[in-house]
Amino acid sequence: MNLDRPIELIIKHKGNQVHTVSADATVYEALGMMAEKEIGALVVMEGEQLVGIFSERDYARKVALAGRSSKEMRVSEIMSTEVVTARLASTVDECMQHMTDNRCRHLPIVEAGRVVGIVSIGDLVSSIIQTQERTIHELENYISGDYPH
């Protein structure tokens, strides 16, 4: 299994669209965006500057369980501000390790101070499964003699 591939390949495959929200937006507005886009997190930006990440987990733990109102709270009140990031050259293995060590499910990809993509744990797992399936297929072809010489 090739976990030393750069994360850039996953970004090229899935696209580099990053859904963002302002820190001043209400939690309710952010949840609406996430539902519309069918995503689990938004990158929080102030202009071109990454200032946090807002996830379903933030909402569940800091709003819903606290009995607070998402229509009155601002994203800045509950977003995660210590954002773990990676670079395009980071490997799948390195990204998995960052996500595991920091217990995060979304990893913004930053180059030269700019957010150029985002990967989720699901993106990484999907990539690993596809790699395993290709390897299995190639081994089956090799064993059966159908492997190109």
PyMOL commands that set and color helices and strands:
alter all, ss='L'
color gray80, all
select helices_A, chain A and resi 8-14+27-37+56-64+75-78+92-102+121-144
alter helices_A, ss='H'
color red, helices_A
select strands_A, chain A and resi 20-22+41-46+49-55+106-111+114-120
alter strands_A, ss='S'
color yellow, strands_A
deselect
rebuild
show_as cartoon
